[in-house]
Amino acid sequence: MAKEKYVCNKCGKHTPFVQEVENLPDGVERHYAGCQSCGYQSTIFFIDSEIKSLMYQQKNTAFGTKKKERLTKQIQRLMDDLKQKIESKGENDENK
């Protein structure tokens, strides 16, 4: 079976999709894929303990239920908020 590939956000080449995890401060995990051609790391998502807990609940909730839909929306909102918080912190660190 062929490995899944993606197009690198920096060099534009196709590279095998291998998801890796970087542990950040405050229990945050950064999930990313690294380009084998140029080494650029494309962030897939960030999660923390609250999001992990909700994802576990979501996984164990019946498909098509209002609870699963609510959990999905809550997880997406929290992931978006965490991403924005981390990326804005990174911009502030770069401007120092």
Backbone as XML, in Angstrom:
<?xml version="1.0"?>
<chain id="A" units="angstrom">
  <residue number="1" name="MET">
    <atom name="N" x="0.847" y="-1.189" z="0.000"/>
    <atom name="CA" x="0.000" y="0.000" z="0.000"/>
    <atom name="C" x="0.886" y="1.244" z="0.000"/>
  </residue>
  <residue number="2" name="ALA">
    <atom name="N" x="0.612" y="2.180" z="-0.883"/>
    <atom name="CA" x="1.398" y="3.410" z="-1.006"/>
    <atom name="C" x="1.119" y="4.333" z="0.171"/>
  </residue>
  <residue number="3" name="LYS">
    <atom name="N" x="2.174" y="5.025" z="0.606"/>
    <atom name="CA" x="2.003" y="5.987" z="1.692"/>
    <atom name="C" x="1.262" y="7.215" z="1.181"/>
  </residue>
  <residue number="4" name="GLU">
    <atom name="N" x="0.495" y="7.799" z="2.065"/>
    <atom name="CA" x="-0.220" y="9.034" z="1.739"/>
    <atom name="C" x="0.797" y="10.158" z="1.580"/>
  </residue>
  <residue number="5" name="LYS">
    <atom name="N" x="0.561" y="11.049" z="0.615"/>
    <atom name="CA" x="1.456" y="12.177" z="0.391"/>
    <atom name="C" x="0.686" y="13.488" z="0.495"/>
  </residue>
  <residue number="6" name="TYR">
    <atom name="N" x="1.428" y="14.560" z="0.715"/>
    <atom name="CA" x="0.836" y="15.894" z="0.712"/>
    <atom name="C" x="1.790" y="16.839" z="0.004"/>
  </residue>
  <residue number="7" name="VAL">
    <atom name="N" x="1.288" y="18.015" z="-0.359"/>
    <atom name="CA" x="2.103" y="19.025" z="-1.021"/>
    <atom name="C" x="2.629" y="19.981" z="0.050"/>
  </residue>
  <residue number="8" name="CYS">
    <atom name="N" x="3.933" y="20.137" z="0.094"/>
    <atom name="CA" x="4.570" y="21.014" z="1.076"/>
    <atom name="C" x="4.108" y="22.454" z="0.882"/>
  </residue>
  <residue number="9" name="ASN">
    <atom name="N" x="3.816" y="23.133" z="1.984"/>
    <atom name="CA" x="3.372" y="24.527" z="1.945"/>
    <atom name="C" x="4.491" y="25.491" z="1.559"/>
  </residue>
  <residue number="10" name="LYS">
    <atom name="N" x="5.745" y="25.047" z="1.672"/>
    <atom name="CA" x="6.865" y="25.939" z="1.380"/>
    <atom name="C" x="7.457" y="25.701" z="-0.018"/>
  </residue>
  <residue number="11" name="CYS">
    <atom name="N" x="7.871" y="24.440" z="-0.301"/>
    <atom name="CA" x="8.554" y="24.182" z="-1.572"/>
    <atom name="C" x="7.623" y="23.655" z="-2.668"/>
  </residue>
  <residue number="12" name="GLY">
    <atom name="N" x="6.403" y="23.227" z="-2.282"/>
    <atom name="CA" x="5.424" y="22.769" z="-3.265"/>
    <atom name="C" x="5.625" y="21.351" z="-3.776"/>
  </residue>
  <residue number="13" name="LYS">
    <atom name="N" x="6.604" y="20.622" z="-3.212"/>
    <atom name="CA" x="6.859" y="19.250" z="-3.657"/>
    <atom name="C" x="5.975" y="18.270" z="-2.897"/>
  </residue>
  <residue number="14" name="HIS">
    <atom name="N" x="5.701" y="17.133" z="-3.532"/>
    <atom name="CA" x="4.958" y="16.061" z="-2.871"/>
    <atom name="C" x="5.903" y="15.323" z="-1.935"/>
  </residue>
  <residue number="15" name="THR">
    <atom name="N" x="5.445" y="15.060" z="-0.727"/>
    <atom name="CA" x="6.269" y="14.396" z="0.269"/>
    <atom name="C" x="5.397" y="13.437" z="1.082"/>
  </residue>
  <residue number="16" name="PRO">
    <atom name="N" x="5.962" y="12.337" z="1.574"/>
    <atom name="CA" x="5.161" y="11.405" z="2.377"/>
    <atom name="C" x="4.583" y="12.098" z="3.613"/>
  </residue>
  <residue number="17" name="PHE">
    <atom name="N" x="3.336" y="11.776" z="3.916"/>
    <atom name="CA" x="2.664" y="12.355" z="5.088"/>
    <atom name="C" x="3.003" y="11.495" z="6.301"/>
  </residue>
  <residue number="18" name="VAL">
    <atom name="N" x="3.846" y="12.028" z="7.181"/>
    <atom name="CA" x="4.197" y="11.367" z="8.427"/>
    <atom name="C" x="3.907" y="12.364" z="9.536"/>
  </residue>
  <residue number="19" name="GLN">
    <atom name="N" x="2.860" y="12.081" z="10.319"/>
    <atom name="CA" x="2.471" y="13.004" z="11.382"/>
    <atom name="C" x="3.391" y="12.825" z="12.577"/>
  </residue>
  <residue number="20" name="GLU">
    <atom name="N" x="3.885" y="13.946" z="13.097"/>
    <atom name="CA" x="4.754" y="13.939" z="14.271"/>
    <atom name="C" x="4.178" y="14.882" z="15.312"/>
  </residue>
  <residue number="21" name="VAL">
    <atom name="N" x="4.663" y="14.761" z="16.561"/>
    <atom name="CA" x="4.149" y="15.564" z="17.670"/>
    <atom name="C" x="5.299" y="16.272" z="18.367"/>
  </residue>
  <residue number="22" name="GLU">
    <atom name="N" x="5.087" y="17.556" z="18.646"/>
    <atom name="CA" x="6.040" y="18.345" z="19.427"/>
    <atom name="C" x="5.330" y="18.792" z="20.693"/>
  </residue>
  <residue number="23" name="ASN">
    <atom name="N" x="5.938" y="18.528" z="21.847"/>
    <atom name="CA" x="5.362" y="18.960" z="23.118"/>
    <atom name="C" x="5.767" y="20.397" z="23.396"/>
  </residue>
  <residue number="24" name="LEU">
    <atom name="N" x="4.767" y="21.246" z="23.606"/>
    <atom name="CA" x="4.975" y="22.659" z="23.896"/>
    <atom name="C" x="4.678" y="22.920" z="25.366"/>
  </residue>
  <residue number="25" name="PRO">
    <atom name="N" x="5.014" y="24.108" z="25.869"/>
    <atom name="CA" x="4.690" y="24.429" z="27.268"/>
    <atom name="C" x="3.182" y="24.351" z="27.551"/>
  </residue>
  <residue number="26" name="ASP">
    <atom name="N" x="2.847" y="24.206" z="28.808"/>
    <atom name="CA" x="1.461" y="24.180" z="29.291"/>
    <atom name="C" x="0.679" y="22.969" z="28.795"/>
  </residue>
  <residue number="27" name="GLY">
    <atom name="N" x="1.366" y="21.864" z="28.501"/>
    <atom name="CA" x="0.683" y="20.641" z="28.104"/>
    <atom name="C" x="0.084" y="20.669" z="26.707"/>
  </residue>
  <residue number="28" name="VAL">
    <atom name="N" x="0.522" y="21.590" z="25.880"/>
    <atom name="CA" x="0.014" y="21.701" z="24.513"/>
    <atom name="C" x="0.858" y="20.818" z="23.593"/>
  </residue>
  <residue number="29" name="GLU">
    <atom name="N" x="0.189" y="20.145" z="22.659"/>
    <atom name="CA" x="0.878" y="19.350" z="21.651"/>
    <atom name="C" x="0.659" y="19.989" z="20.284"/>
  </residue>
  <residue number="30" name="ARG">
    <atom name="N" x="1.748" y="20.074" z="19.517"/>
    <atom name="CA" x="1.667" y="20.559" z="18.140"/>
    <atom name="C" x="1.838" y="19.342" z="17.236"/>
  </residue>
  <residue number="31" name="HIS">
    <atom name="N" x="0.833" y="19.043" z="16.445"/>
    <atom name="CA" x="0.895" y="17.941" z="15.492"/>
    <atom name="C" x="1.256" y="18.540" z="14.135"/>
  </residue>
  <residue number="32" name="TYR">
    <atom name="N" x="2.272" y="17.963" z="13.496"/>
    <atom name="CA" x="2.758" y="18.524" z="12.243"/>
    <atom name="C" x="3.278" y="17.424" z="11.325"/>
  </residue>
  <residue number="33" name="ALA">
    <atom name="N" x="3.512" y="17.794" z="10.068"/>
    <atom name="CA" x="4.147" y="16.913" z="9.087"/>
    <atom name="C" x="5.363" y="17.649" z="8.550"/>
  </residue>
  <residue number="34" name="GLY">
    <atom name="N" x="6.472" y="16.928" z="8.429"/>
    <atom name="CA" x="7.707" y="17.531" z="7.942"/>
    <atom name="C" x="7.972" y="17.154" z="6.496"/>
  </residue>
  <residue number="35" name="CYS">
    <atom name="N" x="8.404" y="18.126" z="5.713"/>
    <atom name="CA" x="8.727" y="17.890" z="4.307"/>
    <atom name="C" x="10.097" y="17.224" z="4.208"/>
  </residue>
  <residue number="36" name="GLN">
    <atom name="N" x="10.170" y="16.128" z="3.451"/>
    <atom name="CA" x="11.449" y="15.436" z="3.266"/>
    <atom name="C" x="12.358" y="16.181" z="2.291"/>
  </residue>
  <residue number="37" name="SER">
    <atom name="N" x="11.798" y="17.078" z="1.497"/>
    <atom name="CA" x="12.615" y="17.823" z="0.529"/>
    <atom name="C" x="13.292" y="19.039" z="1.145"/>
  </residue>
  <residue number="38" name="CYS">
    <atom name="N" x="12.516" y="19.870" z="1.846"/>
    <atom name="CA" x="13.082" y="21.125" z="2.358"/>
    <atom name="C" x="13.133" y="21.209" z="3.889"/>
  </residue>
  <residue number="39" name="GLY">
    <atom name="N" x="12.478" y="20.264" z="4.583"/>
    <atom name="CA" x="12.509" y="20.263" z="6.041"/>
    <atom name="C" x="11.449" y="21.119" z="6.706"/>
  </residue>
  <residue number="40" name="TYR">
    <atom name="N" x="10.641" y="21.842" z="5.919"/>
    <atom name="CA" x="9.593" y="22.698" z="6.491"/>
    <atom name="C" x="8.584" y="21.854" z="7.262"/>
  </residue>
  <residue number="41" name="GLN">
    <atom name="N" x="8.131" y="22.366" z="8.404"/>
    <atom name="CA" x="7.146" y="21.671" z="9.225"/>
    <atom name="C" x="5.789" y="22.346" z="9.087"/>
  </residue>
  <residue number="42" name="SER">
    <atom name="N" x="4.828" y="21.629" z="8.496"/>
    <atom name="CA" x="3.469" y="22.143" z="8.323"/>
    <atom name="C" x="2.627" y="21.734" z="9.520"/>
  </residue>
  <residue number="43" name="THR">
    <atom name="N" x="2.133" y="22.707" z="10.267"/>
    <atom name="CA" x="1.299" y="22.405" z="11.430"/>
    <atom name="C" x="-0.050" y="21.883" z="10.967"/>
  </residue>
  <residue number="44" name="ILE">
    <atom name="N" x="-0.473" y="20.775" z="11.584"/>
    <atom name="CA" x="-1.775" y="20.201" z="11.287"/>
    <atom name="C" x="-2.795" y="20.737" z="12.288"/>
  </residue>
  <residue number="45" name="PHE">
    <atom name="N" x="-2.461" y="20.627" z="13.580"/>
    <atom name="CA" x="-3.322" y="21.173" z="14.622"/>
    <atom name="C" x="-2.588" y="21.208" z="15.952"/>
  </residue>
  <residue number="46" name="PHE">
    <atom name="N" x="-3.175" y="21.935" z="16.924"/>
    <atom name="CA" x="-2.699" y="21.989" z="18.302"/>
    <atom name="C" x="-3.789" y="21.397" z="19.188"/>
  </residue>
  <residue number="47" name="ILE">
    <atom name="N" x="-3.381" y="20.664" z="20.243"/>
    <atom name="CA" x="-4.361" y="20.184" z="21.222"/>
    <atom name="C" x="-3.781" y="20.317" z="22.631"/>
  </residue>
  <residue number="48" name="ASP">
    <atom name="N" x="-4.690" y="20.388" z="23.597"/>
    <atom name="CA" x="-4.298" y="20.400" z="25.002"/>
    <atom name="C" x="-5.121" y="19.343" z="25.736"/>
  </residue>
  <residue number="49" name="SER">
    <atom name="N" x="-4.995" y="19.270" z="27.048"/>
    <atom name="CA" x="-5.671" y="18.216" z="27.808"/>
    <atom name="C" x="-7.194" y="18.324" z="27.729"/>
  </residue>
  <residue number="50" name="GLU">
    <atom name="N" x="-7.723" y="19.530" z="27.694"/>
    <atom name="CA" x="-9.173" y="19.710" z="27.594"/>
    <atom name="C" x="-9.687" y="19.171" z="26.250"/>
  </residue>
  <residue number="51" name="ILE">
    <atom name="N" x="-8.994" y="19.504" z="25.184"/>
    <atom name="CA" x="-9.401" y="19.042" z="23.853"/>
    <atom name="C" x="-9.269" y="17.523" z="23.756"/>
  </residue>
  <residue number="52" name="LYS">
    <atom name="N" x="-8.187" y="16.975" z="24.317"/>
    <atom name="CA" x="-8.005" y="15.512" z="24.307"/>
    <atom name="C" x="-9.171" y="14.812" z="24.999"/>
  </residue>
  <residue number="53" name="SER">
    <atom name="N" x="-9.572" y="15.357" z="26.135"/>
    <atom name="CA" x="-10.680" y="14.769" z="26.889"/>
    <atom name="C" x="-11.972" y="14.808" z="26.082"/>
  </residue>
  <residue number="54" name="LEU">
    <atom name="N" x="-12.242" y="15.925" z="25.436"/>
    <atom name="CA" x="-13.442" y="16.055" z="24.608"/>
    <atom name="C" x="-13.385" y="15.123" z="23.395"/>
  </residue>
  <residue number="55" name="MET">
    <atom name="N" x="-12.195" y="14.952" z="22.820"/>
    <atom name="CA" x="-12.046" y="14.048" z="21.679"/>
    <atom name="C" x="-12.326" y="12.595" z="22.096"/>
  </residue>
  <residue number="56" name="TYR">
    <atom name="N" x="-11.910" y="12.243" z="23.300"/>
    <atom name="CA" x="-12.181" y="10.901" z="23.819"/>
    <atom name="C" x="-13.686" y="10.704" z="23.984"/>
  </residue>
  <residue number="57" name="GLN">
    <atom name="N" x="-14.360" y="11.723" z="24.554"/>
    <atom name="CA" x="-15.822" y="11.656" z="24.706"/>
    <atom name="C" x="-16.490" y="11.533" z="23.339"/>
  </residue>
  <residue number="58" name="GLN">
    <atom name="N" x="-16.019" y="12.315" z="22.386"/>
    <atom name="CA" x="-16.588" y="12.312" z="21.043"/>
    <atom name="C" x="-16.435" y="10.931" z="20.398"/>
  </residue>
  <residue number="59" name="LYS">
    <atom name="N" x="-15.271" y="10.353" z="20.559"/>
    <atom name="CA" x="-14.988" y="9.026" z="19.981"/>
    <atom name="C" x="-15.945" y="7.967" z="20.528"/>
  </residue>
  <residue number="60" name="ASN">
    <atom name="N" x="-16.349" y="8.122" z="21.784"/>
    <atom name="CA" x="-17.209" y="7.138" z="22.434"/>
    <atom name="C" x="-18.689" y="7.534" z="22.443"/>
  </residue>
  <residue number="61" name="THR">
    <atom name="N" x="-19.049" y="8.476" z="21.591"/>
    <atom name="CA" x="-20.442" y="8.913" z="21.468"/>
    <atom name="C" x="-20.987" y="8.419" z="20.135"/>
  </residue>
  <residue number="62" name="ALA">
    <atom name="N" x="-22.215" y="7.952" z="20.160"/>
    <atom name="CA" x="-22.837" y="7.387" z="18.958"/>
    <atom name="C" x="-22.871" y="8.404" z="17.818"/>
  </residue>
  <residue number="63" name="PHE">
    <atom name="N" x="-22.586" y="7.914" z="16.609"/>
    <atom name="CA" x="-22.583" y="8.749" z="15.409"/>
    <atom name="C" x="-23.993" y="9.277" z="15.133"/>
  </residue>
  <residue number="64" name="GLY">
    <atom name="N" x="-24.072" y="10.523" z="14.681"/>
    <atom name="CA" x="-25.350" y="11.096" z="14.280"/>
    <atom name="C" x="-26.189" y="11.662" z="15.410"/>
  </residue>
  <residue number="65" name="THR">
    <atom name="N" x="-25.647" y="11.685" z="16.626"/>
    <atom name="CA" x="-26.414" y="12.216" z="17.750"/>
    <atom name="C" x="-26.126" y="13.708" z="17.930"/>
  </residue>
  <residue number="66" name="LYS">
    <atom name="N" x="-27.041" y="14.389" z="18.597"/>
    <atom name="CA" x="-26.840" y="15.816" z="18.871"/>
    <atom name="C" x="-25.624" y="16.021" z="19.774"/>
  </residue>
  <residue number="67" name="LYS">
    <atom name="N" x="-25.390" y="15.070" z="20.692"/>
    <atom name="CA" x="-24.237" y="15.184" z="21.588"/>
    <atom name="C" x="-22.940" y="15.152" z="20.779"/>
  </residue>
  <residue number="68" name="LYS">
    <atom name="N" x="-22.838" y="14.242" z="19.823"/>
    <atom name="CA" x="-21.623" y="14.144" z="19.000"/>
    <atom name="C" x="-21.437" y="15.429" z="18.198"/>
  </residue>
  <residue number="69" name="GLU">
    <atom name="N" x="-22.514" y="15.952" z="17.645"/>
    <atom name="CA" x="-22.459" y="17.201" z="16.884"/>
    <atom name="C" x="-21.997" y="18.358" z="17.773"/>
  </residue>
  <residue number="70" name="ARG">
    <atom name="N" x="-22.527" y="18.418" z="18.989"/>
    <atom name="CA" x="-22.150" y="19.474" z="19.935"/>
    <atom name="C" x="-20.667" y="19.356" z="20.306"/>
  </residue>
  <residue number="71" name="LEU">
    <atom name="N" x="-20.213" y="18.125" z="20.572"/>
    <atom name="CA" x="-18.805" y="17.913" z="20.913"/>
    <atom name="C" x="-17.893" y="18.309" z="19.760"/>
  </residue>
  <residue number="72" name="THR">
    <atom name="N" x="-18.281" y="17.953" z="18.539"/>
    <atom name="CA" x="-17.483" y="18.285" z="17.355"/>
    <atom name="C" x="-17.323" y="19.797" z="17.226"/>
  </residue>
  <residue number="73" name="LYS">
    <atom name="N" x="-18.406" y="20.526" z="17.378"/>
    <atom name="CA" x="-18.350" y="21.992" z="17.278"/>
    <atom name="C" x="-17.511" y="22.589" z="18.408"/>
  </residue>
  <residue number="74" name="GLN">
    <atom name="N" x="-17.665" y="22.042" z="19.613"/>
    <atom name="CA" x="-16.906" y="22.540" z="20.762"/>
    <atom name="C" x="-15.410" y="22.293" z="20.566"/>
  </residue>
  <residue number="75" name="ILE">
    <atom name="N" x="-15.049" y="21.102" z="20.102"/>
    <atom name="CA" x="-13.642" y="20.766" z="19.854"/>
    <atom name="C" x="-13.060" y="21.689" z="18.783"/>
  </residue>
  <residue number="76" name="GLN">
    <atom name="N" x="-13.785" y="21.887" z="17.702"/>
    <atom name="CA" x="-13.288" y="22.746" z="16.625"/>
    <atom name="C" x="-13.081" y="24.175" z="17.107"/>
  </residue>
  <residue number="77" name="ARG">
    <atom name="N" x="-14.023" y="24.681" z="17.900"/>
    <atom name="CA" x="-13.896" y="26.042" z="18.433"/>
    <atom name="C" x="-12.666" y="26.154" z="19.340"/>
  </residue>
  <residue number="78" name="LEU">
    <atom name="N" x="-12.484" y="25.165" z="20.230"/>
    <atom name="CA" x="-11.341" y="25.190" z="21.145"/>
    <atom name="C" x="-10.011" y="25.060" z="20.392"/>
  </residue>
  <residue number="79" name="MET">
    <atom name="N" x="-9.991" y="24.219" z="19.351"/>
    <atom name="CA" x="-8.773" y="24.062" z="18.553"/>
    <atom name="C" x="-8.445" y="25.362" z="17.817"/>
  </residue>
  <residue number="80" name="ASP">
    <atom name="N" x="-9.457" y="26.019" z="17.278"/>
    <atom name="CA" x="-9.249" y="27.298" z="16.587"/>
    <atom name="C" x="-8.727" y="28.351" z="17.560"/>
  </residue>
  <residue number="81" name="ASP">
    <atom name="N" x="-9.327" y="28.399" z="18.761"/>
    <atom name="CA" x="-8.901" y="29.373" z="19.778"/>
    <atom name="C" x="-7.458" y="29.115" z="20.204"/>
  </residue>
  <residue number="82" name="LEU">
    <atom name="N" x="-7.104" y="27.839" z="20.420"/>
    <atom name="CA" x="-5.751" y="27.483" z="20.840"/>
    <atom name="C" x="-4.745" y="27.840" z="19.749"/>
  </residue>
  <residue number="83" name="LYS">
    <atom name="N" x="-5.074" y="27.549" z="18.504"/>
    <atom name="CA" x="-4.195" y="27.877" z="17.378"/>
    <atom name="C" x="-3.948" y="29.384" z="17.320"/>
  </residue>
  <residue number="84" name="GLN">
    <atom name="N" x="-5.023" y="30.148" z="17.443"/>
    <atom name="CA" x="-4.899" y="31.609" z="17.389"/>
    <atom name="C" x="-4.039" y="32.116" z="18.549"/>
  </residue>
  <residue number="85" name="LYS">
    <atom name="N" x="-4.250" y="31.562" z="19.740"/>
    <atom name="CA" x="-3.483" y="31.970" z="20.918"/>
    <atom name="C" x="-1.992" y="31.679" z="20.725"/>
  </residue>
  <residue number="86" name="ILE">
    <atom name="N" x="-1.670" y="30.485" z="20.247"/>
    <atom name="CA" x="-0.269" y="30.097" z="20.060"/>
    <atom name="C" x="0.378" y="30.911" z="18.946"/>
  </residue>
  <residue number="87" name="GLU">
    <atom name="N" x="-0.325" y="31.069" z="17.836"/>
    <atom name="CA" x="0.246" y="31.818" z="16.711"/>
    <atom name="C" x="0.422" y="33.291" z="17.043"/>
  </residue>
  <residue number="88" name="SER">
    <atom name="N" x="-0.503" y="33.880" z="17.805"/>
    <atom name="CA" x="-0.343" y="35.296" z="18.168"/>
    <atom name="C" x="0.788" y="35.451" z="19.178"/>
  </residue>
  <residue number="89" name="LYS">
    <atom name="N" x="0.979" y="34.470" z="20.049"/>
    <atom name="CA" x="2.101" y="34.494" z="20.999"/>
    <atom name="C" x="3.411" y="34.405" z="20.235"/>
  </residue>
  <residue number="90" name="GLY">
    <atom name="N" x="3.467" y="33.558" z="19.206"/>
    <atom name="CA" x="4.658" y="33.428" z="18.384"/>
    <atom name="C" x="5.007" y="34.715" z="17.669"/>
  </residue>
  <residue number="91" name="GLU">
    <atom name="N" x="3.984" y="35.424" z="17.184"/>
    <atom name="CA" x="4.214" y="36.706" z="16.519"/>
    <atom name="C" x="4.748" y="37.717" z="17.508"/>
  </residue>
  <residue number="92" name="ASN">
    <atom name="N" x="4.208" y="37.718" z="18.744"/>
    <atom name="CA" x="4.683" y="38.642" z="19.755"/>
    <atom name="C" x="6.128" y="38.342" z="20.132"/>
  </residue>
  <residue number="93" name="ASP">
    <atom name="N" x="6.508" y="37.055" z="20.218"/>
    <atom name="CA" x="7.876" y="36.672" z="20.542"/>
    <atom name="C" x="8.830" y="37.110" z="19.438"/>
  </residue>
  <residue number="94" name="GLU">
    <atom name="N" x="8.406" y="37.024" z="18.175"/>
    <atom name="CA" x="9.258" y="37.411" z="17.046"/>
    <atom name="C" x="9.493" y="38.916" z="17.013"/>
  </residue>
  <residue number="95" name="ASN">
    <atom name="N" x="8.544" y="39.700" z="17.543"/>
    <atom name="CA" x="8.647" y="41.156" z="17.507"/>
    <atom name="C" x="9.452" y="41.717" z="18.665"/>
  </residue>
  <residue number="96" name="LYS">
    <atom name="N" x="9.957" y="40.882" z="19.555"/>
    <atom name="CA" x="10.729" y="41.371" z="20.712"/>
    <atom name="C" x="12.144" y="41.676" z="20.330"/>
  </residue>
</chain>
